[in-house]
Amino acid sequence: MTTLTPRLGLPFIAAAQAQKHVTHNDALERLDTVVQLAVQAFGATTPPASPFEGDVWALGATPTGVWAGLGWRIATFAAGGWTHQSPRPGWRAWGLGDGVLRVWTGSAWDAVGGMPGSVPLLGIGATADATNRLSVAAPATLFTHAGGGHQIKVNKAATTDTGSLLYQTGFSGRAELGLAGTDDLTLKVSADGATWRTALTAQGATGGVMLHQFARLVPGAVPAVPLRGMVYYDDATNRLRCWDGTVWRDLF
């Protein structure tokens, strides 16, 4: 005869058993934990210094202290001490800390329906990998405001690192805009993804702009509302002209 129920591991009361209340209360304590299971946190490794009666934690792989050796167990503080149970595949638990419902797969607590605060990989219509941890395949991707402005931030760790936007054709680089190894904004282009040429640099220290290759102004008509310092190539006279604030002056 078995002594525990097959699913929740609740102890049976044996025939003619003495002190039946001990076994009965043990079963009630286990039920009190796993029914409507809610945990303080998932992946916990360090026992709290002052736990509250009835608090429950879903432990991580290698917990420490009084939890040592109880990897992946569900630990409950009750009657001044700790009890623990092994979750079964399919058990669900609500995370009081992150507000996410998770299910035990047999090796991890995976989110159910909602998204946790942090996931190692995320693919939307595409497969994410260790390098491209967020991958999106879609006709368009929209980032919009939530009541005001909106910023897209590309952060790098140090000046010599790179934080940039890379534009590709068939997964081969064609243009790169950003902070490539310096804190100056650079625009680089490539015809084949192998040979790169720097076209423009905006210096972080001065704000000055440098053209590294040739520049061409498309010939056109006189601007209707010129601003001081405006330069254009006059298609009628074949001259490069600049507005000094009063008159147009020929630069050559």
DOTORVEX-382702 format. One record per residue (C-alpha): x, y, z; residue in one letter. Coordinates in Angstrom, 3 decimals, padded with zeros to 6 digits. Layout:
east->X&north->Y&up->Z&rest->A;
...
//
This chain:
east->000.000&north->000.000&up->000.000&rest->M;
east->001.317&north->003.422&up->-000.944&rest->T;
east->001.707&north->006.056&up->001.754&rest->T;
east->001.411&north->009.175&up->-000.441&rest->L;
east->-001.080&north->010.361&up->-003.034&rest->T;
east->000.330&north->010.102&up->-006.584&rest->P;
east->-000.064&north->013.746&up->-007.671&rest->R;
east->000.393&north->016.050&up->-004.687&rest->L;
east->002.291&north->013.666&up->-002.422&rest->G;
east->-000.191&north->014.009&up->000.427&rest->L;
east->000.284&north->011.454&up->003.236&rest->P;
east->-002.386&north->008.805&up->003.793&rest->F;
east->-003.629&north->007.960&up->007.272&rest->I;
east->-002.790&north->004.308&up->007.883&rest->A;
east->-005.214&north->001.847&up->009.421&rest->A;
east->-005.060&north->001.823&up->013.219&rest->A;
east->-002.489&north->004.617&up->013.085&rest->Q;
east->-001.759&north->006.472&up->016.291&rest->A;
east->-001.792&north->010.284&up->016.353&rest->Q;
east->-003.727&north->010.525&up->013.111&rest->K;
east->-003.895&north->014.280&up->013.478&rest->H;
east->-000.165&north->014.565&up->012.702&rest->V;
east->-000.563&north->012.980&up->009.277&rest->T;
east->-003.784&north->014.851&up->008.631&rest->H;
east->-002.268&north->018.225&up->009.523&rest->N;
east->000.784&north->017.483&up->007.353&rest->D;
east->-001.518&north->016.927&up->004.383&rest->A;
east->-003.402&north->020.144&up->005.127&rest->L;
east->-000.146&north->022.121&up->005.226&rest->E;
east->000.852&north->020.752&up->001.830&rest->R;
east->-002.551&north->021.562&up->000.369&rest->L;
east->-002.351&north->025.051&up->001.844&rest->D;
east->000.806&north->025.600&up->-000.197&rest->T;
east->-000.002&north->024.096&up->-003.586&rest->V;
east->-003.696&north->024.962&up->-003.939&rest->V;
east->-003.973&north->028.446&up->-005.530&rest->Q;
east->-000.166&north->028.504&up->-005.483&rest->L;
east->001.358&north->031.990&up->-005.179&rest->A;
east->005.070&north->032.571&up->-004.528&rest->V;
east->007.033&north->035.556&up->-003.312&rest->Q;
east->009.578&north->035.070&up->-006.101&rest->A;
east->010.806&north->032.571&up->-008.678&rest->F;
east->014.384&north->031.321&up->-008.757&rest->G;
east->015.049&north->032.295&up->-005.127&rest->A;
east->018.439&north->031.251&up->-003.755&rest->T;
east->018.882&north->033.102&up->-000.457&rest->T;
east->016.455&north->032.494&up->002.435&rest->P;
east->014.905&north->035.687&up->003.845&rest->P;
east->016.200&north->036.806&up->007.225&rest->A;
east->012.719&north->037.333&up->008.670&rest->S;
east->010.130&north->035.334&up->006.726&rest->P;
east->006.430&north->035.661&up->007.414&rest->F;
east->004.192&north->032.731&up->008.253&rest->E;
east->002.794&north->031.201&up->005.088&rest->G;
east->005.241&north->032.831&up->002.675&rest->D;
east->006.209&north->030.600&up->-000.260&rest->V;
east->009.237&north->030.729&up->-002.595&rest->W;
east->009.939&north->028.862&up->-005.807&rest->A;
east->013.621&north->028.044&up->-005.385&rest->L;
east->016.307&north->028.213&up->-008.035&rest->G;
east->018.806&north->025.530&up->-009.006&rest->A;
east->021.359&north->026.096&up->-006.236&rest->T;
east->019.816&north->027.748&up->-003.165&rest->P;
east->021.923&north->028.391&up->-000.076&rest->T;
east->021.577&north->028.394&up->003.706&rest->G;
east->018.675&north->026.382&up->005.083&rest->V;
east->017.547&north->025.909&up->001.458&rest->W;
east->020.795&north->024.196&up->000.412&rest->A;
east->020.160&north->021.001&up->-001.518&rest->G;
east->016.550&north->021.917&up->-002.267&rest->L;
east->017.043&north->023.071&up->-005.849&rest->G;
east->013.806&north->023.798&up->-007.740&rest->W;
east->011.654&north->022.932&up->-004.700&rest->R;
east->008.760&north->024.993&up->-003.385&rest->I;
east->009.696&north->026.196&up->000.101&rest->A;
east->007.073&north->027.308&up->002.628&rest->T;
east->007.653&north->028.964&up->005.978&rest->F;
east->005.134&north->027.533&up->008.463&rest->A;
east->005.041&north->026.974&up->012.228&rest->A;
east->008.433&north->028.639&up->012.586&rest->G;
east->010.235&north->026.361&up->010.140&rest->G;
east->010.595&north->025.431&up->006.483&rest->W;
east->008.750&north->022.744&up->004.569&rest->T;
east->009.345&north->021.922&up->000.926&rest->H;
east->007.724&north->020.109&up->-001.986&rest->Q;
east->008.822&north->019.196&up->-005.497&rest->S;
east->006.634&north->020.728&up->-008.207&rest->P;
east->005.149&north->018.457&up->-010.871&rest->R;
east->005.005&north->019.344&up->-014.587&rest->P;
east->001.905&north->021.421&up->-015.241&rest->G;
east->001.736&north->023.078&up->-011.829&rest->W;
east->000.998&north->026.776&up->-012.087&rest->R;
east->002.075&north->029.529&up->-009.733&rest->A;
east->001.440&north->033.253&up->-009.560&rest->W;
east->004.492&north->035.443&up->-008.957&rest->G;
east->003.646&north->038.039&up->-006.331&rest->L;
east->006.819&north->039.942&up->-007.152&rest->G;
east->006.594&north->040.141&up->-010.941&rest->D;
east->002.854&north->039.645&up->-011.438&rest->G;
east->003.339&north->036.775&up->-013.908&rest->V;
east->001.633&north->033.389&up->-014.059&rest->L;
east->004.121&north->030.585&up->-014.714&rest->R;
east->003.958&north->026.852&up->-015.297&rest->V;
east->006.522&north->024.260&up->-014.192&rest->W;
east->007.754&north->022.380&up->-017.278&rest->T;
east->009.862&north->019.898&up->-015.371&rest->G;
east->013.005&north->022.011&up->-015.658&rest->S;
east->011.921&north->025.680&up->-015.449&rest->A;
east->009.074&north->028.040&up->-014.568&rest->W;
east->007.892&north->029.400&up->-017.932&rest->D;
east->005.534&north->032.342&up->-018.298&rest->A;
east->001.935&north->031.568&up->-019.225&rest->V;
east->000.275&north->034.087&up->-021.550&rest->G;
east->001.845&north->037.266&up->-020.162&rest->G;
east->005.455&north->038.364&up->-020.459&rest->M;
east->007.834&north->038.319&up->-017.481&rest->P;
east->009.952&north->041.336&up->-016.668&rest->G;
east->012.968&north->039.752&up->-018.344&rest->S;
east->013.388&north->036.990&up->-020.912&rest->V;
east->016.713&north->035.719&up->-022.294&rest->P;
east->015.491&north->035.508&up->-025.925&rest->L;
east->012.470&north->036.818&up->-027.827&rest->L;
east->011.571&north->036.143&up->-031.436&rest->G;
east->008.522&north->037.726&up->-033.114&rest->I;
east->007.972&north->036.002&up->-036.433&rest->G;
east->011.660&north->035.107&up->-036.359&rest->A;
east->014.132&north->033.032&up->-034.361&rest->T;
east->016.213&north->034.799&up->-031.745&rest->A;
east->019.736&north->033.623&up->-030.958&rest->D;
east->022.582&north->034.382&up->-028.553&rest->A;
east->023.664&north->037.429&up->-030.597&rest->T;
east->020.308&north->038.696&up->-031.877&rest->N;
east->018.408&north->038.182&up->-028.637&rest->R;
east->015.468&north->040.186&up->-029.983&rest->L;
east->014.470&north->039.260&up->-033.540&rest->S;
east->011.465&north->040.690&up->-035.401&rest->V;
east->010.248&north->039.724&up->-038.880&rest->A;
east->007.446&north->042.039&up->-040.033&rest->A;
east->006.531&north->044.490&up->-042.812&rest->P;
east->007.073&north->047.325&up->-040.345&rest->A;
east->007.906&north->047.932&up->-036.696&rest->T;
east->006.310&north->050.809&up->-034.796&rest->L;
east->007.692&north->052.565&up->-031.729&rest->F;
east->005.282&north->055.286&up->-030.621&rest->T;
east->004.879&north->057.681&up->-027.723&rest->H;
east->002.934&north->057.140&up->-024.507&rest->A;
east->001.555&north->060.637&up->-024.023&rest->G;
east->004.578&north->062.642&up->-025.141&rest->G;
east->007.860&north->062.078&up->-026.950&rest->G;
east->009.657&north->058.823&up->-027.623&rest->H;
east->013.369&north->057.943&up->-027.653&rest->Q;
east->015.127&north->054.897&up->-029.063&rest->I;
east->018.357&north->054.429&up->-027.124&rest->K;
east->021.455&north->052.580&up->-028.302&rest->V;
east->023.916&north->052.401&up->-025.406&rest->N;
east->027.513&north->051.183&up->-025.461&rest->K;
east->029.796&north->050.418&up->-022.536&rest->A;
east->032.922&north->052.396&up->-023.483&rest->A;
east->034.161&north->054.931&up->-026.035&rest->T;
east->036.017&north->052.292&up->-028.057&rest->T;
east->032.898&north->050.117&up->-028.361&rest->D;
east->030.276&north->050.500&up->-031.095&rest->T;
east->026.680&north->051.661&up->-030.812&rest->G;
east->025.146&north->051.989&up->-034.258&rest->S;
east->022.349&north->051.261&up->-036.717&rest->L;
east->023.407&north->048.809&up->-039.422&rest->L;
east->021.461&north->048.734&up->-042.687&rest->Y;
east->021.733&north->045.534&up->-044.741&rest->Q;
east->020.775&north->044.041&up->-048.072&rest->T;
east->020.334&north->040.274&up->-047.923&rest->G;
east->021.984&north->040.334&up->-044.482&rest->F;
east->025.086&north->042.011&up->-045.948&rest->S;
east->025.985&north->045.439&up->-044.575&rest->G;
east->025.500&north->048.485&up->-046.800&rest->R;
east->025.396&north->051.479&up->-044.425&rest->A;
east->026.194&north->052.098&up->-040.765&rest->E;
east->025.284&north->055.184&up->-038.752&rest->L;
east->026.373&north->055.651&up->-035.165&rest->G;
east->029.265&north->055.738&up->-032.742&rest->L;
east->031.712&north->053.295&up->-034.329&rest->A;
east->034.690&north->052.948&up->-032.008&rest->G;
east->034.616&north->056.641&up->-031.001&rest->T;
east->032.170&north->059.161&up->-029.562&rest->D;
east->031.918&north->060.919&up->-032.950&rest->D;
east->028.848&north->060.257&up->-035.093&rest->L;
east->029.926&north->058.620&up->-038.339&rest->T;
east->028.195&north->057.496&up->-041.507&rest->L;
east->029.859&north->054.628&up->-043.355&rest->K;
east->028.782&north->052.956&up->-046.582&rest->V;
east->029.721&north->049.788&up->-048.426&rest->S;
east->028.911&north->048.390&up->-051.850&rest->A;
east->029.651&north->044.775&up->-050.949&rest->D;
east->029.583&north->044.450&up->-047.141&rest->G;
east->033.370&north->043.982&up->-047.060&rest->A;
east->034.953&north->047.305&up->-048.023&rest->T;
east->033.680&north->050.255&up->-045.991&rest->W;
east->034.129&north->053.962&up->-046.631&rest->R;
east->033.487&north->056.733&up->-044.139&rest->T;
east->031.327&north->059.376&up->-045.792&rest->A;
east->030.678&north->061.823&up->-042.967&rest->L;
east->031.746&north->062.496&up->-039.379&rest->T;
east->030.166&north->064.832&up->-036.834&rest->A;
east->032.691&north->065.475&up->-034.067&rest->Q;
east->031.374&north->065.094&up->-030.548&rest->G;
east->033.869&north->067.577&up->-029.104&rest->A;
east->033.229&north->070.456&up->-031.523&rest->T;
east->030.028&north->069.688&up->-033.442&rest->G;
east->032.012&north->070.193&up->-036.633&rest->G;
east->031.114&north->068.093&up->-039.673&rest->V;
east->033.708&north->066.506&up->-041.954&rest->M;
east->033.081&north->065.127&up->-045.452&rest->L;
east->035.504&north->062.292&up->-046.176&rest->H;
east->034.512&north->061.877&up->-049.814&rest->Q;
east->033.296&north->064.208&up->-052.570&rest->F;
east->030.080&north->066.190&up->-052.169&rest->A;
east->027.655&north->067.108&up->-054.906&rest->R;
east->024.975&north->069.782&up->-054.861&rest->L;
east->022.270&north->068.971&up->-057.382&rest->V;
east->021.751&north->072.040&up->-059.660&rest->P;
east->018.548&north->073.900&up->-058.979&rest->G;
east->016.723&north->077.196&up->-058.963&rest->A;
east->017.239&north->080.098&up->-056.545&rest->V;
east->015.721&north->079.186&up->-053.137&rest->P;
east->012.515&north->081.162&up->-052.590&rest->A;
east->013.234&north->081.989&up->-048.951&rest->V;
east->017.030&north->082.001&up->-048.482&rest->P;
east->018.666&north->081.892&up->-045.070&rest->L;
east->022.042&north->083.353&up->-044.212&rest->R;
east->024.742&north->080.812&up->-044.999&rest->G;
east->022.602&north->078.821&up->-047.445&rest->M;
east->024.580&north->077.404&up->-050.380&rest->V;
east->023.215&north->076.106&up->-053.688&rest->Y;
east->024.418&north->075.379&up->-057.203&rest->Y;
east->022.678&north->077.716&up->-059.635&rest->D;
east->021.525&north->075.705&up->-062.647&rest->D;
east->021.081&north->078.829&up->-064.789&rest->A;
east->024.577&north->080.287&up->-064.305&rest->T;
east->026.475&north->077.109&up->-063.371&rest->N;
east->027.805&north->078.818&up->-060.272&rest->R;
east->028.020&north->077.903&up->-056.620&rest->L;
east->026.314&north->080.670&up->-054.675&rest->R;
east->025.918&north->081.626&up->-050.990&rest->C;
east->023.362&north->083.934&up->-049.349&rest->W;
east->025.122&north->086.387&up->-047.009&rest->D;
east->021.891&north->087.650&up->-045.513&rest->G;
east->021.454&north->090.419&up->-048.047&rest->T;
east->022.579&north->089.267&up->-051.494&rest->V;
east->023.653&north->086.124&up->-053.245&rest->W;
east->027.410&north->085.912&up->-053.668&rest->R;
east->029.186&north->083.731&up->-056.187&rest->D;
east->031.687&north->081.371&up->-054.598&rest->L;
east->033.371&north->080.714&up->-057.942&rest->F;
//
